[in-house]
Amino acid sequence: MPRSQRRLREPRRRRRLRGERSAETDAGLLLQGRPVTSGGNVSFVRLLGVMLAIAGAVLLWSGLKARDSLAERATELITGRNTDRTTLYLAGGGAALVGGILMVLAGGGRRRR
């Protein structure tokens, strides 16, 4: 086969840039049990902390809104305390918010070997 026809059939290989990895490299790292990172500055622990803090804030906000509802006020007037669901929203949301903030502040900086 002439050389000109070979060029048409074979795709041109792209040179990799510095720091760029191929799929084979990522698969090799996974087989070795080493994590494959994208090279970003945000660690997994901090990202998880942000997600936990957001979920905790949503739960806390839902608990505060539920506490102000008419049915909750009637239950509190009769029994003298909040319902179990509202208490779980408030306690769980507060704990998740505090835990998420602590994970963001103290979690998972880059470790030097």
N, C-alpha and C positions, 0 to 999 in steps of 0.2 A: 504494500500500500504506500503510495507517495506521501511524503511528509506533509504536504498541504492538506490532504484529506485527514490525516491523523490529528492535526490541530483542530479541525472542525468537530471531531468526535470527542476528544478528551477535554473535559472542563479545565479551565485554567485554575491553578492552585493559588490561593491567596496567602500572602505572607502574614504571619501572626505578629501583632504588635507586642511590645514589651509588657509583660504582666498578664497577657491574654492567655487563657488556657483552652485546651480543646476538650471535647467530650471524653476522649480517652483518658486524659489526665484526671478529670473529675471522677470517672469510674474507677480509676486506680486508687484515688484517695479514699473513696468509699469502701473499696475492698480491703484496704489497710486499716479501716476503722477510724480514719481521721476525718474530721468535719470538712466539708467543702464550703468555703466562705466566699462571699462576693467581693471582699476587700473593703467593705464599708466600715465606718467608724462606730456604728451602733451595734452593740453586742446583743445577743439573743436575750439575755437576762433583762437588759434595760428595755428592750422592745416588749417583752412580756410584762414588765412593770408598768409600762404606759398603757397597755391593753387592760391590765388589772385595775389600774387607777380609773380609767374611763368607765369600766363596768361597775366599779364601786360607786362612782359618782352618780351613775344612772340609777343604781339601786337605792342609794341614799335619797336622791331626789324623788324617786317613786314612793319611798317610805314617808317622806315629809308631806308629799301631796296626799297620800292615803290617810295620814294622820289628821289632816284638815277636812276630810270628807264628813258629810252629815251622818252616815252610818257609823263611822268610827267614833264620832263624838257621842252618839247615842249609846254605843257599846261602852265607852269610857264612863259615861254618866251612870250607867246601870252597874257595871262590874267594878269600876274604879281603876281599870287598866286598859292598855291597848290590846288589840287582837294579836294573836300569835304571828299572823302573817305580816302585820305592820312592824312588829318587834323584830322579826327576822330580816325584813328589808332594811330597817334602820341599823341594826347591829352588823349584819352581813355587809351592807354597803359601806359603813364606816370602817370596818376591818379591812375590806378589800381596798378601799381608797388609801388608807394608811400604809398597808402592805405594798401597794403599787408604788406609792411615793418613795418608800424606803428602798425598794428594788431599783428604782430609777436613780436615786442618789448614790447608793452604795454598791450596786450590782454590776459585776462582770466587766471590770476594766481589762484592758489588754495586759496579759501577763508576759513577762520576759522570761526566756529560758536560759 
